[in-house]
Amino acid sequence: MAYEDLREKGLVEDIKPNFPVVSTLIARAMKDLVTARANASIDREWAYAIAYQGMLRAARAMITAEGLRPRGRDQSRTVVLLAGAILGGDMRSLVNAFDRMRRRSQAILEEPGQPISRYEVEGSIKDAQKFIERTVEFTRTKNPQLTLL
């Protein structure tokens, strides 16, 4: 789905890129990744949710650097759609993993007792790392000063 489709539906609006916010979101996404790794052996469900949260923050950073802001209800779904549109087809499997993590994380938070396997949490952390690295690369193309991160 292209930006124009999302604009027509009122799900996204144009903004001026705010690079201090982008830097803050990226730094927090990286911290979330470290936190998810540290919690993986203690609480797999929470580590999974933290890994997803890191991906969400990184995606928001990328979207903000692109000069866009999600609007309306279910913004996390809109963030996934925008991330897919920005990153393109070669990142489709990673964006699909991001979307699966979005739905699964919501279930973990709303319905206690949703078990996450060790394999699943390890995969989520690896996917989060790849996704965050890719969003950092993208934001650096938008503002070279972000190389200081």
N, C-alpha and C positions, 0 to 999 in steps of 0.2 A: 504494500500500500504506500503510495507516494505522499509526500507532505501535503500536496494540494488536496487529496482526498480527506486527510485528517483535518485540514483547515476548514474545508466545506462542512464537515460534520461538527465543527466547533470544538474539536479535541486538542487543537494545538494553536498557539499564537506566536507571532514573531516578536522577538525582544532584541535588545542590544546585548551582545555577548558580554558577560560579566566574569572576567578572568580571575579576580580574587575569589569569587564563589567557586569557580571551576577548580582552582588550586585547593581550596578547603575540602571540596567533595572528593577529589582524588586522594588527598592525604588521609581522609577518613576511610575511604574505600580500602586503602592499603593497610590501615590499622585494623579494619574489620577482618581482612584476610589473615593477619597475624593472630587475631583473637579467635577466629574460627579454628585455625590449626591448633592453638593452645587448648581449646575446649573439646576437640574431637574425641579424645580418650575419656573425657569426663561426662559429657552430655552430647551425644551425637545429634539429637534433634535440634538442640539449640545451636550447635556448630553449623549445621546445615542452614538454619535460618540466618545466622550471621554471615555465612558465605553469600547467600542470596542478597542480603542487605548491602554487602560490599559491591556486588554487581549492580544493584539498583543505584547506589550512589555514583558509581563510575559512569553508568549510562546517563544519569542526570547531568553529570559534568560534561559529557560529550555533547549532549543535547543543548546545554547552555552555551557551550563553545560554538555550536552551530547557529546560535541565535534563535532558539526555539524554547517554548515552555508548554508542557502539557496542561490541559484544562479539564474541568468537569470531574465527573465521577470516574472511578476506576483508573486513576492516573497511572498506576503501576503497569497496567495493561498497555496504555498508550505509550509509556516509556519503552516497553519491549518492542512495540511496533515501530517507534521512531528509531530505536537502536538498530533494528533490522534494516530499515530504509537507509540509514546513514552508512552502516558497515557493508551492506551489499550482500550479494549471493554467495560469495566465497566464505562468508562467516555464518551461513545459514544454520549449520549444525550447532554452532555455539549459541546463536540467538534462540534456537529451539530449546536448547538446554536451559537457557535463562528463563524462557517462558514456562517450562516444566517446573523449574525451581520456584517460580513465582506462585504457581498454583499449589505446589506441595508445601511451601512455607506457610501459605495462608491456612491450609488444612492443619498444619502442626500447631499454629497459634490458636485456631478456633476450636479444634477437637483434640483434647488431650488423649494420649495413648496411641499416637500415630508413630509407630516405630520406624527408625531409619537404620539401615544396616551400615556396618563399618565400610563396606565397599561403596555404598551410595554416598556417604559423607566424604570419603576420600575423593571420589569422582567429582563431587560438587565443589570441593576446594580447588581441585585441579582446573575445573572449568572456570571457576571464579578468577583464578590467577590468570589464565589465558585471556579471559574477557577484560579484566582490568588492565592488563598489559596492552591489549589492542586499543582500548579507549584512551590510555595515556599517549600512545603513538598518535592517535587521531587528534587529540587536543593539542599536542605539541605542534602539529602542522598548522593549527589555527593561531597559536600564539607561541612563538619560539622561546619566550621567556619562561615558559613552563618547564624547560629543560633543567631548571634549577631544582626541581623536585627530586 
